[in-house]
Amino acid sequence: SSPAARAGMRGTKRTENGFIEIGDIIIKVEDHRIDTEADLFEALEDFKPGDRIKITVNRVGVAAPNTRELKLKEVVLVTELKGSSDAVQPKPYGPNK
C-alpha cells in the first residue's frame, strides 16, 4: 500500500452500484494552501523524499443519519514522502514484455 493510504487518505472510487464516491480533497500541505494542482506541486517542492509532512484534506461525510445531506470535515494526516524511484513500477504488458 502507498504512504498516502497508510496515512489514511481516501481516494475517489466507483461503488458497486456505479456511483462515484468522492475521496479526500487536499486543501493544505504543511502551511501551504492548495487551490490548484499547480499549488500542490509547488508546495511539494519544499520537501524531499523521506520527509514526514502534514496534509490537511476535506473529507465528504453524511451530515446526519437518514439524510442525503453531505458535509465536509477537515482531517489532518501525516505521511512520509517517497521519491519516484521508490514508486511501484508498472509491469510490462503485451507481446514485447
Rosetta silent file (secondary structure, phi, psi, omega in degrees, C-alpha in Angstrom):
SEQUENCE: SSPAARAGMRGTKRTENGFIEIGDIIIKVEDHRIDTEADLFEALEDFKPGDRIKITVNRVGVAAPNTRELKLKEVVLVTELKGSSDAVQPKPYGPNK
SCORE:     score description
SCORE:     0.000 S_00000001
   1 L     0.000  156.168 -176.243    0.000    0.000    0.000 S_00000001
   2 L   -79.587  161.226  175.374    1.112    3.574   -0.602 S_00000001
   3 H   -58.998  -36.757  178.854    2.273    6.004    2.106 S_00000001
   4 H   -63.461  -44.167  178.714   -0.892    8.050    1.486 S_00000001
   5 H   -64.424  -41.525  178.722   -3.106    5.002    2.041 S_00000001
   6 H   -63.974  -29.580  178.174   -1.169    4.077    5.190 S_00000001
   7 H   -76.996  -12.829  179.014   -1.734    7.638    6.477 S_00000001
   8 L   103.650    8.372  179.935   -5.485    7.148    5.991 S_00000001
   9 L   -70.523  138.956 -178.503   -6.004    9.170    2.810 S_00000001
  10 L  -108.707  130.735  178.120   -9.078    8.101    0.836 S_00000001
  11 L   -92.190  161.441  174.652   -9.144    8.129   -2.959 S_00000001
  12 L   -72.711  138.976 -178.426  -12.118    8.724   -5.232 S_00000001
  13 E  -149.010  165.448  175.488  -13.688    5.445   -6.363 S_00000001
  14 E   -99.392  133.657 -179.290  -16.711    3.940   -8.048 S_00000001
  15 L   -80.897  172.679  177.800  -19.011    1.899   -5.794 S_00000001
  16 L   -60.185  -28.639  179.422  -20.535   -1.487   -6.627 S_00000001
  17 L   -83.152   -2.349  179.720  -23.732    0.385   -7.603 S_00000001
  18 L    91.025    0.517  178.135  -21.793    2.519  -10.092 S_00000001
  19 L   -78.523  154.906  176.378  -21.899    5.706   -8.019 S_00000001
  20 E   -94.921  125.537  178.017  -18.801    7.847   -7.621 S_00000001
  21 E  -101.719  115.019 -176.290  -17.596    8.147   -4.034 S_00000001
  22 L   -70.268  130.422  178.109  -15.609   11.360   -3.616 S_00000001
  23 L   -88.306 -171.280 -179.808  -12.269   10.880   -1.914 S_00000001
  24 L   -64.215  143.735  178.647  -10.230   13.277    0.181 S_00000001
  25 E  -113.526  114.740 -177.934   -9.587   16.729   -1.282 S_00000001
  26 E   -70.135  124.416  179.718   -6.154   18.130   -0.388 S_00000001
  27 E  -117.923  -14.012  179.570   -6.512   21.709    0.881 S_00000001
  28 E  -157.979  140.279  171.127   -3.166   22.234    2.657 S_00000001
  29 E  -120.944  113.232 -169.988    0.361   20.787    2.739 S_00000001
  30 L    51.742 -117.398 -178.895    2.028   21.947    5.957 S_00000001
  31 L  -101.474    7.983 -178.899    1.317   25.731    5.805 S_00000001
  32 E   -90.148  120.142  175.917    0.795   25.905    2.011 S_00000001
  33 E   -72.977  137.662 -178.389   -2.811   26.425    0.934 S_00000001
  34 L  -114.803  113.881  176.248   -3.772   24.198   -2.019 S_00000001
  35 L  -114.173  -23.727 -177.464   -6.326   25.537   -4.517 S_00000001
  36 L  -137.897  167.286  175.787   -4.969   24.032   -7.739 S_00000001
  37 H   -60.132  -38.452  178.490   -2.828   21.145   -8.900 S_00000001
  38 H   -61.215  -39.152  176.844   -0.026   23.666   -9.528 S_00000001
  39 H   -59.855  -40.942 -179.534   -0.262   24.766   -5.856 S_00000001
  40 H   -63.071  -48.394 -179.831    0.199   21.148   -4.777 S_00000001
  41 H   -64.431  -38.201  178.420    3.313   20.632   -6.900 S_00000001
  42 H   -64.036  -43.201  179.520    4.755   23.981   -5.765 S_00000001
  43 H   -62.631  -40.716 -177.576    4.182   23.088   -2.089 S_00000001
  44 H   -68.885  -19.193  178.259    5.844   19.686   -2.522 S_00000001
  45 L   -62.571  -22.623 -179.154    8.983   21.384   -3.923 S_00000001
  46 L   -77.688   -5.136 -173.986    9.841   22.437   -0.343 S_00000001
  47 L  -125.619  165.651  179.682   10.282   18.810    0.736 S_00000001
  48 L  -129.503  162.235  177.621   12.396   15.792   -0.170 S_00000001
  49 L   -53.150  137.229 -178.889   11.846   12.020   -0.129 S_00000001
  50 L    99.184  -21.593  177.350   11.808   10.735    3.430 S_00000001
  51 L   -67.172  141.555  172.421   10.309   13.925    4.892 S_00000001
  52 E   -97.325  126.065 -176.795    7.194   13.451    7.008 S_00000001
  53 E  -126.037  154.918  178.274    4.615   16.081    6.128 S_00000001
  54 E   -97.328  125.705  179.053    1.222   17.145    7.415 S_00000001
  55 E  -118.268  127.618  176.848   -1.552   17.134    4.807 S_00000001
  56 E  -102.636  130.585 -178.826   -4.961   18.668    5.524 S_00000001
  57 E  -125.698  154.962  166.061   -7.856   17.296    3.494 S_00000001
  58 E   -94.054  129.787 -179.768  -11.572   17.923    3.195 S_00000001
  59 E  -117.698  129.314 -179.752  -13.418   14.630    3.643 S_00000001
  60 E   -78.688  134.158  176.956  -17.001   14.177    2.487 S_00000001
  61 E  -144.865  168.597  178.062  -19.354   12.676    5.047 S_00000001
  62 E   -81.913  133.832 -176.615  -23.070   12.387    5.739 S_00000001
  63 L   -65.535  -39.344 -178.421  -24.408   15.303    7.785 S_00000001
  64 L  -157.237  155.776  177.121  -26.830   13.164    9.832 S_00000001
  65 L   -58.587  149.066  177.973  -28.263    9.645    9.840 S_00000001
  66 L    59.653   33.421  176.860  -31.173    9.045    7.428 S_00000001
  67 L  -137.152  158.444  176.616  -30.333   12.091    5.315 S_00000001
  68 L   -99.787   -0.549 -178.842  -28.759   12.716    1.926 S_00000001
  69 L   -70.437  132.740  179.959  -27.148   15.950    3.079 S_00000001
  70 E  -107.528  155.852  175.692  -23.370   15.895    2.886 S_00000001
  71 E  -138.374  156.726  175.108  -20.813   17.881    4.838 S_00000001
  72 E  -102.718  136.746  179.149  -17.076   18.462    4.550 S_00000001
  73 E  -124.903  131.314  176.115  -14.858   17.746    7.521 S_00000001
  74 E   -77.346  131.166  178.838  -11.220   18.836    7.767 S_00000001
  75 E  -129.101  135.509  178.698   -8.909   15.928    8.559 S_00000001
  76 E  -105.472  127.540  179.950   -5.145   16.191    9.173 S_00000001
  77 E  -120.980  152.830  175.108   -2.969   13.301    8.016 S_00000001
  78 E  -122.243  130.458 -179.339    0.781   12.735    8.299 S_00000001
  79 E  -139.651  160.404  176.604    2.660   10.837    5.615 S_00000001
  80 E  -100.617  131.482  179.696    6.224   10.203    4.504 S_00000001
  81 L   -75.169  143.066  176.094    7.174   11.359    1.027 S_00000001
  82 L  -115.306  149.282  173.989    8.631    8.827   -1.408 S_00000001
  83 L   -81.178  161.119 -178.596   10.830    9.525   -4.407 S_00000001
  84 H   -62.337  -27.710  178.172    9.714    8.500   -7.878 S_00000001
  85 H   -72.761  -18.549  177.519   12.347    5.751   -7.890 S_00000001
  86 H   -84.851  -12.742 -176.305   10.632    4.324   -4.761 S_00000001
  87 L   -70.259  154.497  177.284    7.271    4.152   -6.526 S_00000001
  88 L   -68.859  126.858  178.925    5.864    0.863   -7.701 S_00000001
  89 L   -86.956  136.423  178.684    6.796    0.385  -11.350 S_00000001
  90 L   -65.909  145.996  177.359    4.083   -0.921  -13.685 S_00000001
  91 L   -77.683  142.228  177.544    4.612   -4.402  -15.047 S_00000001
  92 L   -59.352  148.715 -178.638    5.195   -4.632  -18.797 S_00000001
  93 L  -132.414  142.306  175.064    2.153   -5.600  -20.805 S_00000001
  94 L   103.777 -178.287 -173.002    1.828   -7.088  -24.246 S_00000001
  95 L   -71.538  -18.953 -177.833    3.912   -9.272  -26.538 S_00000001
  96 L  -100.048   31.863 -176.725    7.122   -7.180  -26.210 S_00000001
  97 L   -50.543    0.000    0.000    7.408   -7.575  -22.420 S_00000001
